[in-house]
Amino acid sequence: MSDENALERIRARLMERRAELQRRQRRIDMDLARQHEPLSKDFSDQAIQLENDETLQAIGEATVRELEEINLALDRLSRGLYGLCRNCGEEISAGRLAAIPHATICQRCAQ
């Protein structure tokens, strides 16, 4: 992938997604630290809050993973390796990159 305008659009899209995920992670961290709502004194309410914490933690873990993938994609972009499969070296299809801009492997290697 060598079209400079296309690469800049991809970089902008990745940066926008990264900022969105960073905001999400901050909100999750604040919620888990109980900065907005302390743990209830009622035992049944506490159970619900703690169950919700588990869901928030899972969302947080997925967010961290996607942030790592986006940072890797941005690094590959800066090194001129964006759009090349890290397994086989072939180009990743435009359709796959449109759907998953941080993809590092082609559809064939993903299967």
C-alpha atoms as a printed R data frame, in Angstrom:
    type eleno elety resid chain resno       x       y      z
1   ATOM     1    CA   MET     A     1   0.000   0.000  0.000
2   ATOM     2    CA   SER     A     2   1.730   3.148 -1.170
3   ATOM     3    CA   ASP     A     3  -0.891   5.829 -1.894
4   ATOM     4    CA   GLU     A     4   0.100   8.638  0.531
5   ATOM     5    CA   ASN     A     5  -3.459  10.015  0.806
6   ATOM     6    CA   ALA     A     6  -4.859   6.579  1.591
7   ATOM     7    CA   LEU     A     7  -2.163   6.018  4.217
8   ATOM     8    CA   GLU     A     8  -2.949   9.358  5.857
9   ATOM     9    CA   ARG     A     9  -6.670   8.494  5.968
10  ATOM    10    CA   ILE     A    10  -5.817   5.154  7.560
11  ATOM    11    CA   ARG     A    11  -3.491   6.822 10.071
12  ATOM    12    CA   ALA     A    12  -6.241   9.328 10.966
13  ATOM    13    CA   ARG     A    13  -8.791   6.532 11.362
14  ATOM    14    CA   LEU     A    14  -6.444   4.547 13.609
15  ATOM    15    CA   MET     A    15  -5.620   7.620 15.702
16  ATOM    16    CA   GLU     A    16  -9.317   8.434 16.096
17  ATOM    17    CA   ARG     A    17 -10.098   4.881 17.202
18  ATOM    18    CA   ARG     A    18  -7.151   4.911 19.606
19  ATOM    19    CA   ALA     A    19  -8.400   8.142 21.218
20  ATOM    20    CA   GLU     A    20 -11.883   6.648 21.547
21  ATOM    21    CA   LEU     A    21 -10.509   3.518 23.201
22  ATOM    22    CA   GLN     A    22  -8.320   5.551 25.554
23  ATOM    23    CA   ARG     A    23 -11.400   7.528 26.672
24  ATOM    24    CA   ARG     A    24 -13.271   4.251 27.212
25  ATOM    25    CA   GLN     A    25 -10.406   2.843 29.261
26  ATOM    26    CA   ARG     A    26 -10.312   5.939 31.481
27  ATOM    27    CA   ARG     A    27 -14.073   5.662 32.132
28  ATOM    28    CA   ILE     A    28 -13.732   1.967 32.958
29  ATOM    29    CA   ASP     A    29 -10.844   2.657 35.326
30  ATOM    30    CA   MET     A    30 -12.849   5.383 37.056
31  ATOM    31    CA   ASP     A    31 -15.896   3.128 37.384
32  ATOM    32    CA   LEU     A    32 -13.835   0.263 38.776
33  ATOM    33    CA   ALA     A    33 -12.182   2.650 41.254
34  ATOM    34    CA   ARG     A    34 -15.692   3.693 42.324
35  ATOM    35    CA   GLN     A    35 -15.014   7.363 41.691
36  ATOM    36    CA   HIS     A    36 -18.647   8.043 40.735
37  ATOM    37    CA   GLU     A    37 -20.541   5.505 42.805
38  ATOM    38    CA   PRO     A    38 -19.203   3.900 45.993
39  ATOM    39    CA   LEU     A    39 -19.944   0.273 46.779
40  ATOM    40    CA   SER     A    40 -23.435  -0.035 48.218
41  ATOM    41    CA   LYS     A    41 -23.953  -0.979 51.863
42  ATOM    42    CA   ASP     A    42 -26.734  -3.375 50.836
43  ATOM    43    CA   PHE     A    43 -25.353  -6.894 50.253
44  ATOM    44    CA   SER     A    44 -27.589  -7.728 47.265
45  ATOM    45    CA   ASP     A    45 -26.746  -4.391 45.623
46  ATOM    46    CA   GLN     A    46 -23.049  -5.077 46.252
47  ATOM    47    CA   ALA     A    47 -23.389  -8.421 44.479
48  ATOM    48    CA   ILE     A    48 -24.863  -6.712 41.421
49  ATOM    49    CA   GLN     A    49 -22.175  -4.033 41.456
50  ATOM    50    CA   LEU     A    50 -19.408  -6.621 41.698
51  ATOM    51    CA   GLU     A    51 -20.972  -8.652 38.892
52  ATOM    52    CA   ASN     A    52 -21.007  -5.493 36.773
53  ATOM    53    CA   ASP     A    53 -17.337  -4.985 37.671
54  ATOM    54    CA   GLU     A    54 -16.521  -8.349 36.087
55  ATOM    55    CA   THR     A    55 -18.168  -7.215 32.864
56  ATOM    56    CA   LEU     A    56 -16.303  -3.904 32.981
57  ATOM    57    CA   GLN     A    57 -13.022  -5.738 33.517
58  ATOM    58    CA   ALA     A    58 -13.678  -7.927 30.466
59  ATOM    59    CA   ILE     A    59 -14.476  -4.849 28.369
60  ATOM    60    CA   GLY     A    60 -11.327  -3.207 29.723
61  ATOM    61    CA   GLU     A    61  -9.189  -6.191 28.750
62  ATOM    62    CA   ALA     A    62 -10.632  -6.185 25.212
63  ATOM    63    CA   THR     A    63  -9.976  -2.450 25.020
64  ATOM    64    CA   VAL     A    64  -6.338  -2.901 26.040
65  ATOM    65    CA   ARG     A    65  -5.876  -5.638 23.419
66  ATOM    66    CA   GLU     A    66  -7.353  -3.466 20.669
67  ATOM    67    CA   LEU     A    67  -5.189  -0.516 21.746
68  ATOM    68    CA   GLU     A    68  -2.118  -2.745 21.466
69  ATOM    69    CA   GLU     A    69  -3.192  -3.855 17.980
70  ATOM    70    CA   ILE     A    70  -3.776  -0.257 16.884
71  ATOM    71    CA   ASN     A    71  -0.380   0.826 18.214
72  ATOM    72    CA   LEU     A    72   1.211  -2.047 16.310
73  ATOM    73    CA   ALA     A    73  -0.632  -1.004 13.134
74  ATOM    74    CA   LEU     A    74   0.553   2.591 13.560
75  ATOM    75    CA   ASP     A    75   4.109   1.345 14.030
76  ATOM    76    CA   ARG     A    76   3.840  -0.835 10.910
77  ATOM    77    CA   LEU     A    77   2.454   2.160  9.031
78  ATOM    78    CA   SER     A    78   5.423   4.322 10.028
79  ATOM    79    CA   ARG     A    79   7.860   1.572  8.975
80  ATOM    80    CA   GLY     A    80   6.190   1.014  5.597
81  ATOM    81    CA   LEU     A    81   4.924  -2.449  6.511
82  ATOM    82    CA   TYR     A    82   1.239  -1.621  6.834
83  ATOM    83    CA   GLY     A    83  -1.004  -3.825  4.732
84  ATOM    84    CA   LEU     A    84   1.475  -6.690  4.513
85  ATOM    85    CA   CYS     A    85   0.716  -9.978  6.262
86  ATOM    86    CA   ARG     A    86   3.196 -10.551  9.062
87  ATOM    87    CA   ASN     A    87   2.957 -14.337  8.465
88  ATOM    88    CA   CYS     A    88   3.269 -14.779  4.711
89  ATOM    89    CA   GLY     A    89   4.289 -11.291  3.546
90  ATOM    90    CA   GLU     A    90   1.453 -11.029  1.023
91  ATOM    91    CA   GLU     A    91  -0.754  -7.941  0.818
92  ATOM    92    CA   ILE     A    92  -3.786  -7.899  3.088
93  ATOM    93    CA   SER     A    93  -6.914  -7.283  1.024
94  ATOM    94    CA   ALA     A    94  -8.361  -3.778  1.003
95  ATOM    95    CA   GLY     A    95 -11.694  -5.187  2.173
96  ATOM    96    CA   ARG     A    96 -10.113  -6.779  5.235
97  ATOM    97    CA   LEU     A    97  -8.224  -3.586  6.070
98  ATOM    98    CA   ALA     A    98 -11.409  -1.550  5.631
99  ATOM    99    CA   ALA     A    99 -13.175  -3.827  8.116
100 ATOM   100    CA   ILE     A   100 -10.211  -4.219 10.496
101 ATOM   101    CA   PRO     A   101  -7.724  -1.389  9.903
102 ATOM   102    CA   HIS     A   102  -5.363  -2.836 12.504
103 ATOM   103    CA   ALA     A   103  -5.231  -6.274 10.847
104 ATOM   104    CA   THR     A   104  -1.700  -7.665 10.648
105 ATOM   105    CA   ILE     A   105  -2.453 -10.948  8.921
106 ATOM   106    CA   CYS     A   106  -4.284 -11.742  5.685
107 ATOM   107    CA   GLN     A   107  -7.577 -13.621  5.527
108 ATOM   108    CA   ARG     A   108  -5.877 -16.866  4.470
109 ATOM   109    CA   CYS     A   109  -3.443 -16.830  7.415
110 ATOM   110    CA   ALA     A   110  -6.247 -15.854  9.806
111 ATOM   111    CA   GLN     A   111  -8.060 -19.082  8.959
